[in-house]
Structure formats: C-alpha cells, structure tokens
Amino acid sequence: MGYGELPLEKRLKENIKNYRLANLYKIESLKTQMKLLYDLTGIKILLTERHGDKMAAVGNFSDFVPDVVDDPGRKLRVANRTVGHIYTKEDEIISGKEDLAIEFLEQLIQMWEMLGEEAFINRERAVYIDEVDGQLKKERYQLSHGEEEDVLTGVLNKTFFTERMKSLDKSEIVPVAAVEANINDWKFVNDHYGEEESDRLIQIIAQIIKEEAGEEYILGRVDGDVFHIAIPMPEEGEAKSYMERIQSRCNNYIDNILSPSVAVGLMLKDNVEEKIADVFAEAEYKMFENKFEMKQNPAYQARLHRNIK
C-alpha cells in the first residue's frame, strides 16, 4: 500500500483491530509480572485475548470460561480498542492486602496499556516508513527518464515536483525538511559568459545536489536557478548536514570559468495540517538571509569576479 493510499494517522486507528496480544507483548514477561503480584498479594489473574482465548494465568482457571460480552472483566485497551481482558479470583488474597492487590493490578494494567500503545505505534510506523520508502524508490525508477524530469538537470520539473508535494501532504508524513537551494549570481554568469555556461552552471550544481541526496529525498527544479528538496522523516541534523555538504562542494569546485555557489534555506514541516508549499515559502526567506550573508563576503566576490577584467 502506497503512502498516498492510507495516511499513517488513519491506519493507526484502523490496524489495531488486526493485532493480537502476542503482537504487542512478550506474553511470558506479562506472566512473570502477574506471578510477582500473585506472590505479593495472593490475587489470581487470567489474561485473555479480546475474543476470550486464554493467554496466561497465575492460579487455577481451568474451570473458568471467559464471557467477554456479558462479563468482560477488566479491559486491556490499546489505541482506544480492547485488545484483551483480565479476570481475577480473590479467594486467596492475603488478609489485609485486598486493597493493595486491586491497586497494584490497576497500575499493572495501566502500564501494559502504555507499553502496548508504544509497541503498536512503533511497529506501524516502521512498516509505514518501509512502504513509503519502497513507493518512493518505485516512483523514482519510473520517473528516471520520463516527462516528469527537468531536461537540463534530471530532477523533477516544477509541475511534477508540485504534484509530488501534494501527495506528500496527503500522506500526512511528518516531519518533512524543506530545503531551498538558490544558485548565486546565475544571471551574472549568463550575462558575462553566455547561455551555454549558465546552463553548465545549473548542471554542475544539480549534480552535486543529486549526489549528496539520500535515496528518499525528493528533488525538483522549480525555477531557472532554484531547486527544492523535500526530505521525509529526516534524522536530527540530517537536513542541515546535507546543505553544508552542498555548499562545501560548490565552494571547492574547481573550474576554469565557473565559480559554483548556492544559498540555502531550511524549514521543517512538523504538523500534518501545514502545506509543504507554505513551508518552502518560509525556507525561501531563510535562503535570502543566507544569500545576503554570503554576498557580503569579500572572498566570495573575488572568486566570482576572478575572470573578469
């Protein structure tokens, strides 16, 4: 299932119905905890699946037939859905520990619910990321030589990059890093060296952007001298490191004529309600701040004008 078909939030609501206790817990660990409570207080405990199948018991429940409809016992709930039932027998509770037994049992159930929720979300998220990654790889392969590409650079053109961003919004993936890379003084190169060299400048920088990108990155040329890069679910510091590598490689690029340089801006989409297009607009402001700072550097100006007499 592709990321555009079933958003993560929706699948978290729906998929819990497919989980059994063994998918969420190590049953032996639960039984060990039940045994500790029994040894402390004498309370007998039976754990069943949501439909009543017995999974673990401390004490004798061989003659007990769970009726989860009319007598559900205590419900074990994960993601707002019942995943199991807990039944007790209190005939052997140690005298004076009746209240303690019930209090500890309730705390145990709360802990199980918290751990079950965490296990469920982590498992679903991991599966979802794998599906998204597979879909992105498939689309990248399908688009490798299609009309979706920008002819000059090989990245997505503006039209299809925009469509991909709409799909990314629908998928409700967060966070997404939005990086804008703007070629510095592209017009200067065009005016002084001609269209052929200005195109070559675009290609050089596009190649660097592609080579430094991860497989899951979505790359697009959205204007003559502007590239957008979307990074779904980046690791901490990943997008910043990516920008630094791009700028470093540009600044160290050796060419008889050209002096590749890019200004970059980064913003993070961390709310499913945000539109990635709006986040890129914010990244553009960050890019302009970076561009202004770079152009004030005498070393940058000297490199740019080194062939101008």
Secondary structure as UniProt FT lines:
FT   TURN            3..5
FT   HELIX           8..14
FT   HELIX           15..18
FT   HELIX           21..24
FT   HELIX           27..41
FT   STRAND          44..49
FT   TURN            50..51
FT   STRAND          54..58
FT   TURN            62..63
FT   TURN            68..70
FT   STRAND          74..78
FT   TURN            79..80
FT   STRAND          81..89
FT   TURN            91..92
FT   TURN            95..96
FT   HELIX           98..142
FT   TURN            143..145
FT   TURN            147..148
FT   TURN            151..153
FT   HELIX           158..171
FT   STRAND          176..183
FT   TURN            184..185
FT   HELIX           186..193
FT   HELIX           195..212
FT   TURN            215..216
FT   STRAND          218..223
FT   TURN            224..225
FT   STRAND          226..232
FT   TURN            236..237
FT   HELIX           238..251
FT   STRAND          262..269
FT   TURN            272..273
FT   HELIX           276..295
FT   HELIX           298..304
FT   TURN            305..307
//
